[in-house]
Amino acid sequence: MAEPVQVEVRQLAGGHLAAAVPLAAGQGAPALVWDERFGWRTATSRRHPIGKDAGTRPEGEGIHYLASGTHPDPEVLIGSLAKVGAQR
């Protein structure tokens, strides 16, 4: 059974939306973030997964984009997250 989690949803500059889902330990990343401009990515922090909105695509160590586009097939998203977890 899955544990309930608090999903964070935030409106960013320009009215864009982002949402973050914290992940359990051992899942390859502290959280997943969906940004309607940039799609799905991993987060480097469970506490502040969305981070500051600079208007540009977040980059850096620990950030991995998991699929192209903003609405990938769930299998693609899960497979990409599994690959990130295997790299850790």
Secondary structure, 3 states (H helix, E strand, C coil): CCCCCCCEEEECHHHCEEEEEECCCCCCCCEEEEECCCEEEEECCCCCCCCCCCCCCCCCCCCCECCCCCCCCHHHHHHHHHHHHHHC
